[in-house]
């Protein structure tokens, strides 16, 4: 289980996976793998994937 910093902004998709919210132009997004689109229950669209910028797979999400 990955623990995010207390002040980190996170989002949870409908299946229950928690993602770290990052800016779309961040280094993590450029390194992201397994990218897919997720539509939240409120209708907003997010892109989600996994960043290996720190040596392990961290689930990340950003607004496309």
Phi, psi and omega per residue, in radians:
X1 nan 2.323 3.126
X2 -1.599 2.338 3.078
X3 -1.890 2.214 3.119
X4 -1.601 2.774 3.081
X5 -1.031 2.633 -3.094
X6 -0.991 -0.633 -3.091
X7 -1.630 0.126 -3.139
X8 -1.271 2.442 3.054
X9 -1.489 2.228 -3.136
X10 -2.200 2.836 3.024
X11 -2.429 2.618 -3.129
X12 -2.064 2.238 -3.133
X13 -1.426 2.977 -3.084
X14 -1.009 -0.413 3.137
X15 -1.506 -0.067 3.068
X16 1.743 0.005 3.124
X17 -1.358 2.305 3.140
X18 -1.685 2.281 -3.113
X19 -2.076 2.571 3.009
X20 -1.419 2.161 3.136
X21 -1.401 2.175 -3.136
X22 -2.229 2.882 3.089
X23 -1.293 2.545 -3.064
X24 -1.121 -0.408 -3.134
X25 -1.746 0.345 -3.087
X26 -1.433 2.831 3.102
X27 -1.046 -0.654 -3.135
X28 -1.056 -0.693 -3.130
X29 -1.161 -0.678 3.119
X30 -1.112 -0.513 3.142
X31 -1.651 0.017 -3.034
X32 -1.143 2.489 3.056
X33 -2.215 2.827 3.135
X34 1.121 0.620 -3.056
X35 -1.283 2.375 3.074
X36 -2.611 2.875 3.129
X37 -1.665 2.445 3.103
X38 -2.254 2.293 3.040
X39 -1.772 2.140 -3.116
X40 -1.379 2.934 -3.129
X41 -1.096 -0.455 3.118
X42 -1.510 0.052 3.085
X43 1.636 -0.119 3.126
X44 -1.288 2.562 3.118
X45 -1.822 2.384 3.097
X46 -2.260 2.651 2.943
X47 -1.782 2.355 -3.141
X48 -2.246 2.668 3.133
X49 -2.993 -2.890 -3.124
X50 -2.219 2.269 3.127
X51 -1.819 2.401 3.079
X52 -1.942 0.473 -3.085
X53 -1.086 -0.464 -3.127
X54 -1.894 0.282 3.072
X55 1.624 -0.114 3.081
X56 -2.416 2.782 -3.090
X57 -1.329 2.021 3.122
X58 -1.960 2.130 3.130
X59 -1.219 2.199 -3.122
X60 -2.215 2.730 3.100
X61 -2.438 2.555 3.102
X62 -2.621 2.756 3.098
X63 -1.484 2.148 -3.113
X64 -1.246 nan nan
